[in-house]
Amino acid sequence: EIIRLLFNYGGKLIVGDEEGVELSLAAFLLHELEEITFENKLFAKVIQVYQSQLAIGEVPTDSFFIQHPEQDISNLTISLLSHTYQLSENWKKKHDINVKQEAEILKEAGINAVNHLKVRKLNNMIRENQDKLSTAKDPQEVERLQKMHMSLAAIKKELSKALGAVILR
């Protein structure tokens, strides 16, 4: 989702903070992702390209990635830029219902995408911690792992709350 947002709207300006500073969605998302590593090597490559381009003051465009020399990046770009669905104009015309388009809520879409990624990462960390806890013998190690589990669960709860998600386990 993050890569799709970058390809589609990376160069669009959003208000980044309370002071009203405008920055590109790409700069905003990369700032939010500073401490996150992507396990998918292709996604990690795309993030790396964005980082290097932003470092020289450029926001890469969709055509930059479509024409990228690495075919896997080019193919990913093409697949994520194609829009499968389009909202019917009848919502507004017939029913007088104004549905916000993704381009109108980019900051929120970006924050939600980052938070979803963080929740997935936290789930992995919780699973790894539980595996360690199940094999731990030393009482001090068990206590440390239990505290770690409580911290991870609390962070996950906060992120899920921000997403409006219900935690089932």
Salt bridges, closest charged atoms under 4 A:
GLU1 OE2 - ARG4 NH2 2.66
GLU34 OE2 - HIS31 ND1 3.43
GLU39 OE2 - LYS121 NZ 2.96
GLU70 OE1 - LYS45 NZ 2.74
ASP72 OD2 - LYS45 NZ 2.93
GLU89 OE1 - LYS93 NZ 3.16
ASP96 OD1 - LYS92 NZ 3.37
GLU102 OE2 - ARG4 NH2 2.45
GLU141 OE2 - ARG144 NH2 2.84
GLU143 OE2 - LYS147 NZ 3.25
